[in-house]
Amino acid sequence: MDQVDHIYNGMPAKHLGAEGWRKPWSGPNGGACVEVMKLSDGRVALRQSTDPDGPALIYTPLEIEKFIQGAKAGAADFLLTRTEPNLTTSAGTAAERRAA
């Protein structure tokens, strides 16, 4: 998986290897999605699936945790290109999560 001497933000994702990448956010978008890999030291690498040899963004476990918590709380809703008022998760709608 990540048997390279030095892992750094912006490094070519291909240097992290081809195995271990996952697409947790894939959808009906023609195959363009974010891929993630959990590194052996706990950090997380992200890359664009349409550019697997391009740069990898490397995040600490705390950075990923805070991002996911914020997204679940609705902090990233402004990034949505369309709003779906009936879109819910097990935690309710984004507005309900923010109100809680």
C-alpha positions in Angstrom: 0.0 0.0 0.0 2.0 3.0 1.2 5.6 1.6 1.0 7.2 4.9 0.0 9.9 6.7 1.9 8.1 10.0 2.4 4.4 10.6 2.1 3.5 14.3 1.6 0.6 16.4 0.6 0.4 16.8 -3.2 2.6 13.8 -4.0 1.6 11.8 -7.1 -1.1 9.4 -6.0 0.4 6.7 -8.2 3.3 6.6 -5.8 0.9 5.3 -3.1 0.1 2.3 -5.3 -3.0 1.1 -7.0 -4.3 -1.2 -4.3 -6.3 0.1 -1.3 -8.2 3.0 -2.9 -12.0 3.1 -2.2 -14.9 5.1 -3.6 -17.1 5.8 -0.6 -18.9 8.7 -2.3 -19.4 7.3 -5.8 -22.7 7.9 -7.4 -24.4 8.4 -10.8 -21.8 10.9 -12.0 -20.2 9.0 -14.8 -17.4 7.6 -12.7 -15.9 11.0 -11.5 -15.6 10.8 -7.8 -13.2 11.1 -4.9 -11.2 8.0 -3.9 -9.7 7.5 -0.4 -7.0 5.3 1.0 -6.3 4.9 4.7 -2.5 4.9 5.2 -0.6 2.6 7.6 0.1 5.6 9.9 -3.6 6.5 10.2 -3.5 9.4 7.7 -6.0 9.5 4.8 -5.1 10.1 1.2 -7.7 11.5 -1.3 -7.4 11.6 -5.1 -9.7 12.3 -8.0 -10.8 9.1 -9.7 -10.5 10.5 -13.2 -6.8 11.4 -12.5 -5.4 8.5 -10.5 -1.9 9.5 -11.2 -2.5 13.1 -10.2 -1.9 14.7 -6.7 -3.0 13.0 -3.5 -4.2 15.2 -0.7 -3.0 13.8 2.7 -5.0 14.5 5.8 -4.5 13.6 9.5 -7.1 11.5 11.3 -8.2 14.6 13.2 -8.7 16.6 10.0 -10.8 13.8 8.4 -12.8 13.4 11.6 -13.6 17.1 11.8 -14.5 17.2 8.1 -16.9 14.3 8.4 -18.5 15.7 11.6 -18.9 19.1 9.9 -20.4 17.6 6.7 -22.8 15.5 8.8 -23.8 18.6 10.7 -24.6 20.4 7.4 -21.5 22.7 7.4 -20.8 21.7 3.8 -24.3 22.0 2.4 -23.4 25.3 0.7 -21.3 23.1 -1.7 -24.4 21.3 -3.1 -25.3 22.3 -6.6 -29.0 21.6 -6.0 -31.0 21.4 -2.9 -33.2 18.4 -2.2 -35.5 19.4 0.7 -36.6 15.8 1.3 -33.1 14.4 1.4 -32.6 12.8 4.8 -30.1 10.6 6.5 -30.5 8.5 9.6 -29.8 11.7 11.5 -32.5 13.7 9.7 -32.2 16.6 7.2 -29.3 19.0 7.3 -31.6 21.6 8.9 -32.7 19.2 11.5 -29.2 18.2 12.3 -28.1 21.9 12.7 -31.1 22.6 15.0 -30.3 19.7 17.2 
